[in-house]
Amino acid sequence: MTKKQIQNFLVAFTTDRMTEYMIEDYNVTLSDALKFIYNSNTYAKLSQTENGLYSQSPAYVYELLEKEYLPYASIKKQTRQLDESEVAGNKHSC
């Protein structure tokens, strides 16, 4: 394998592991996990192989991703709670 092939393999492997971690930790769908990962700053940095992030453990890179995801998850949770309270409010108004 060439150096570029190894780098691409490690990026893909890390991405796969981060996807598994997100699904397990946050009970998100595969589609939602992949959308978040591929649109994250962490993935952008991981893909820039000149910085060497691809050579770090998937758990370490996931910690970076989690720091990026937690504010998003909090906003998503608040929005879901607001939506649920509106639905509950509408049930009682009938």
C-alpha positions as CSV (number, residue, x, y, z in Angstrom):
1,M,0.0,0.0,0.0
2,T,1.1,3.5,-0.7
3,K,1.2,6.2,2.0
4,K,-1.9,7.8,0.4
5,Q,-3.8,4.5,0.5
6,I,-2.9,4.0,4.2
7,Q,-4.0,7.6,5.0
8,N,-7.3,7.0,3.2
9,F,-7.8,3.7,4.9
10,L,-7.2,5.3,8.4
11,V,-9.6,8.2,7.6
12,A,-12.3,5.7,6.6
13,F,-11.6,3.5,9.6
14,T,-11.8,6.4,12.0
15,T,-15.0,7.7,10.4
16,D,-16.6,4.2,10.7
17,R,-15.6,4.0,14.4
18,M,-16.9,7.6,15.1
19,T,-20.2,6.6,13.5
20,E,-20.5,3.6,15.7
21,Y,-19.7,5.6,18.8
22,M,-22.3,8.3,18.0
23,I,-25.0,5.7,17.4
24,E,-24.2,4.0,20.7
25,D,-23.7,7.2,22.8
26,Y,-26.5,9.4,21.4
27,N,-29.0,6.9,20.0
28,V,-28.9,8.7,16.6
29,T,-29.7,7.0,13.3
30,L,-26.9,6.0,11.0
31,S,-28.0,8.6,8.5
32,D,-28.0,11.4,11.2
33,A,-24.6,10.3,12.5
34,L,-23.0,10.3,9.0
35,K,-24.6,13.7,8.1
36,F,-23.2,15.2,11.3
37,I,-19.7,13.7,10.9
38,Y,-19.3,14.5,7.2
39,N,-20.3,18.1,7.8
40,S,-18.2,18.6,10.9
41,N,-15.0,20.6,11.3
42,T,-13.5,17.5,12.9
43,Y,-14.0,15.5,9.7
44,A,-12.6,18.3,7.6
45,K,-9.4,18.3,9.8
46,L,-9.3,14.5,9.7
47,S,-9.4,14.6,5.9
48,Q,-6.5,17.0,5.7
49,T,-3.9,14.3,6.0
50,E,-1.0,16.7,6.2
51,N,-1.9,17.6,9.8
52,G,-1.6,13.9,10.9
53,L,-4.9,13.7,12.8
54,Y,-5.7,10.5,10.8
55,S,-2.9,8.8,12.7
56,Q,-4.5,9.4,16.1
57,S,-6.8,6.8,17.6
58,P,-10.5,6.9,16.6
59,A,-11.4,7.4,20.3
60,Y,-9.3,10.6,20.4
61,V,-10.7,12.0,17.2
62,Y,-14.2,11.1,18.5
63,E,-13.5,13.2,21.6
64,L,-12.9,16.2,19.3
65,L,-16.1,15.4,17.4
66,E,-18.1,15.1,20.6
67,K,-17.0,18.6,21.7
68,E,-18.5,19.8,18.4
69,Y,-21.6,17.6,18.7
70,L,-22.7,18.4,22.3
71,P,-23.9,22.0,21.7
72,Y,-25.7,20.7,18.6
73,A,-27.3,17.8,20.6
74,S,-28.4,20.3,23.3
75,I,-30.1,22.5,20.8
76,K,-31.7,19.6,19.0
77,K,-33.0,18.3,22.4
78,Q,-34.5,21.7,23.3
79,T,-36.2,22.0,20.0
80,R,-37.6,18.5,20.3
81,Q,-38.9,19.3,23.8
82,L,-40.6,22.5,22.5
83,D,-42.2,20.5,19.6
84,E,-43.5,18.0,22.1
85,S,-44.9,20.6,24.4
86,E,-46.7,22.2,21.5
87,V,-48.2,18.8,20.5
88,A,-49.3,18.3,24.1
89,G,-50.8,21.8,24.2
90,N,-52.7,21.1,21.1
91,K,-54.2,17.9,22.5
92,H,-55.7,19.7,25.4
93,S,-57.2,22.5,23.2
94,C,-59.5,20.2,21.3
